[in-house]
Amino acid sequence: MFCVDVAINLPVKNIFKVYTYDVPAEFDYLDEGWRVVVPFARQTVEGFVVRRSAVPQDASVREKLKNVEAVIGDRPWFDKEMLATATWLGEYYMCSLAESMRLFVPGKCSIKRQAIRDANGKLLRYEYEERLKAKTILAYAITEKGREYVKDNFPGMRGYKQKSALQILNSFDDYMASTDLADQGYDSSVMRALSNKGLVNSAQKRILRNSYDRFVAPESNVELTDEQQNAVNKINSAIINKKQETFLLQGITGSGKTEVYLRATAKALEEGKQVLMLVPEIALTAQLVQRFQSWFGKSVAVAHSKLSQNERGDVWYKMRTGNARILIGVRSAVFAPFENLGLIIIDEEHEGSYKQDERPNYHARNVAEKRAELVNCSLILGSATPDITTYYKALKGQYTHLRLTKRPIGNKLPNVEIVDMRDELKAKNFSVLSRSLQSKLVQTVANGEQGIVLLNRRGYSTFVMCRDCGESITCDHCAVALVYHSHGEDMRCHYCGNTHPIPSFCPKCGSRRIKFFGTGTQKAEAELAALPDVKVLRMDQDSTSSKFAHEEILDEFKSGKYNTLIGTQMVAKGHDIPNVTLVGVLAADSVLNLPDYRASERAFSLLTQAAGRAGRGEKAGQVVLQTYDADNEIIKLAAKQDYDTFAKTEIYNRKTFYYPPFGQMLKLTTLDKNQDTAYAIAQKVVLYLQKLVFENKLEPMVISGPFPALVSKVRDLYRYNVLIKAKDMEPVKKALMISEFQTQANLYFDVDPASVI
């Protein structure tokens, strides 16, 4: 007899304990990593077995133990590496073990509950079933008797179709789906007759769904440049020697990083390993899937947020059982199970989308690095504009630095023109499109070429304001302006989703002088469509809500049906469309104006990535950057794609102000419906930390705040931030995790925050 310690899988932040349960004899195989159903606080919930434990010696304690009620699945869900990763994640990101473990489960929960009531509606009990449903189909396999029939030339059998079906199954080593047999003309009556004679067996067999099996895989193989081959050689050497090594693959836009990924993947598969490849956004998935499928066929599985929970469950099953060897996915794919992981690739590793913006606030790059360490495999971090911390580690020799400085076919980077929009206003051009961008786009489409226009906003106009009193129309629940959307003729909050009719008069002063200000993608789309022969297609969050919307939009654009693509940041990254020769960026300086230490880095990366979409084929490319700050050094460096000069300046600035990589950061956020309460909790944390520093129990650190968040109210909750910077944050985290603040309901910790606002 033994007990198990169980982490309770509930979506709450304050259950840091694990709970001990008695194990009935029928579950004597239970060990760490299994999922179980247990009673907890007057309900029955899912739990994760963390470890076996001895039966308590104290009889009174033993009598109070509750039993494990059921076991989920037919094998442990967590292997030792996954459990170790979850344990590390909980400690590093200051969350409970259950919170980190549930990240590894598709949908974050394995069971669903159904209430059973009597005829009068009175609750009798709850029944539970697995949430993940395997898709099955009727299938047939030949029996030994059937094989003898074939061998003896079908004694006594007259039916041609029965003989033919039996011959097909005799040449097949496994079960064959009834649908495949039906496609060949063998319907259920034929198979039923064979089954009644004992010549075939029938069974329900699992079908592994694949949302990307409809994608055509074109042949693709190019000769590598010397730089690419050098990178491949070094990475492959680490794979062959099973060496844990992290590579920064830094290559200018269009330099062929994907070719390096493909060959490293091929080597890992040759060594009998599996490969995980992370991409920052769903919009980039289809293009990479097609490239990888052209090399590796059905060995490729895909995971992203648009998949159903059951589809994701199938993907996890493929990786765990080895039915697939390569997984391409967005951030959450870093938690997939693997049979034998041998290589991790993170494309566009600098992207902010790898950081989870809700608790637990993990960064997929950090989780991937931990998993690579635990299974002793190589990690490739690829980018044209690496994260400053990644770049600094490469400079210091912590990562192996690989450079791609040229485009493979010898084409040059595009010519970049910086347009000062203040001059446009002086020239009485009040369009969101500069005269230069308009003329270049008209000429581009006249040449049979295509253009991409980037706008870092969505909606028709940024906000609505009264011209008499200056009042902007804001959300009733969030401290942000509502955005006008022409589709549906309404105003929407991009934080809580609240909609509001367009006002006919100002709610503050009653004036009817309401005006739309700013530029959204819908408005820019309308102005583009008015240009001669311009056929415009929009791709932003509003137009890509369905599962394959990104792929469908890009396919339409690549086909030439449209010659201009406009959208938000998703149009700026990763796409390789040879006929695109012009890129325009509207409001190139908008990201620079955010009060955040990473604003310069984000702006430089976005502009560089956007410019890199032009001229990737044999035709020369050109870029127009529109800005109201034409003398800004960041914009000038991005125009030249001079990352090294930018990084040198940025590293100097961060060292001066103790930002990463020279210090670690922790952001604390308090939330409350009462503004004073939110502030008071934040102030209490500050006083607690200041006292610890004063008593010399913590390393010196910088504490900023409390200060209101940039958006000070969301969904009727006021938000205050406290920012902590320290050379070593571990003592700070440990002090907070043994304090009363560990389980405070309206206090949240964000380790290594992507934003300080």
Salt bridges, closest charged atoms under 4 A:
ASP5 OD2 - ARG51 NH1 3.03
GLU32 OE2 - LYS80 NZ 3.06
GLU81 OE2 - ARG371 NE 2.75
GLU99 OE2 - ARG359 NE 2.63
GLU127 OE2 - ARG125 NH2 2.68
GLU129 OE2 - LYS112 NZ 3.73
GLU129 OE1 - LYS133 NZ 3.13
GLU245 OE1 - LYS243 NZ 3.47
GLU259 OE1 - ARG263 NH1 2.75
GLU259 OE2 - ARG291 NH2 2.23
GLU270 OE2 - LYS267 NZ 2.98
GLU281 OE2 - LYS573 NZ 2.89
GLU311 OE1 - LYS547 NZ 2.90
ASP314 OD1 - ARG206 NH2 2.88
ASP314 OD2 - ARG209 NE 2.54
GLU339 OE1 - ARG325 NH1 3.09
GLU348 OE1 - HIS350 ND1 3.91
GLU349 OE1 - ARG365 NH1 2.96
GLU351 OE2 - HIS350 NE2 3.55
GLU351 OE1 - LYS573 NZ 3.14
GLU358 OE2 - LYS108 NZ 3.98
GLU373 OE2 - LYS370 NZ 3.30
ASP387 OD2 - ARG365 NH2 3.93
ASP387 OD2 - ARG598 NH2 3.25
GLU417 OE1 - LYS440 NZ 3.02
ASP420 OD2 - ARG422 NH2 2.72
GLU424 OE1 - ARG435 NE 3.14
ASP468 OD1 - ARG513 NE 2.70
ASP490 OD1 - ARG492 NE 3.11
GLU525 OE1 - ARG538 NE 2.85
ASP540 OD1 - ARG538 NH1 3.12
ASP542 OD1 - ARG458 NE 3.23
ASP542 OD2 - HIS485 ND1 3.39
GLU556 OE2 - LYS561 NZ 3.28
ASP576 OD1 - ARG616 NE 3.30
ASP596 OD1 - ARG602 NH1 3.87
GLU601 OE1 - ARG598 NE 3.24
GLU601 OE1 - ARG654 NH2 2.48
ASP644 OD2 - ARG403 NH2 2.91
GLU650 OE2 - ARG654 NE 3.35
GLU695 OE1 - LYS697 NZ 3.64
ASP716 OD2 - HIS477 ND1 2.92
GLU730 OE2 - LYS733 NZ 2.82
GLU740 OE1 - LYS684 NZ 3.14
ASP750 OD1 - LYS355 NZ 2.97
